[in-house]
């Protein structure tokens, strides 16, 4: 037990040092930081305006009114922040593998997955986080959800849960580069699926709902976790089970990623 505790402190200390150096490097180009953050906020603002235009013509979508849809949108933005900030280096994985530079991660006495992901912290995600929190609070107020210790704890738990699903999707998509040369297309397609997270899964039917729930679990990035707060009297079983399912998906994506590392380490390709 003591070894596990020591291991966590060891990795936390390493991550802190790497993060500080990465932030120092990024902040040396302040104009780039300001412009990119502003660009992220404007991109999300465009999504907000789209909702305004959409609901001027349609009062509801499959029973979801403007503020409930806005809550789902804000929830998805916050849930997507961790994959944006902490796992953004997945986008560079295929280039490192193809160039052979990835081999350097295989000879350090630390977990390869941790070492690779810790090298990049995308500060642009903080702009997305700020906009998402603002949107979420705005919708929360108009819906009239009670602000209690229990609801806040639920919010935190299910936001973390939602994040695990998107992280798992991108981990698995990135890891395909160990087997597929043109894996960039897989990354782009999987990332674009995030746009469906801001819509309730109930609008999908048949095979699409099954795919977006159990194969590419976009429905868990916002819809199912948010129902715990939006419909507390009628929460579906999948919503309650989402923390366990999220951990399972993350674990499987991690094992798939590490399986790719073993193939790379053994073959050198």
Buried (B, 14 or more C-beta within 10 A) or exposed (E): EEEEEEEEEEBEEBBEEBBEEBEEEBEEEEEEBEEBBEEBBEEBEEBBEEBEEEBEEEEEBEEBEBBBBBBBBBBBBBBBBBBBBBBBBBBBBBEBBEEEEBEEBEEEEEBBBBBBBBBBBBBBBBBBBBBBBBBBEBBBEBBEBEEEEEBEEBBEBBBBBBBBBBBBBBBBBBBBBBEEEEBBEBBEEBBEBBEBBBBBBEBBEEEEBEBBBEEBBBBBBBBBBBBBBBEEEEBEEBBBBBBEBBEEBBEEBBBBBBEBBEBBBEEEE
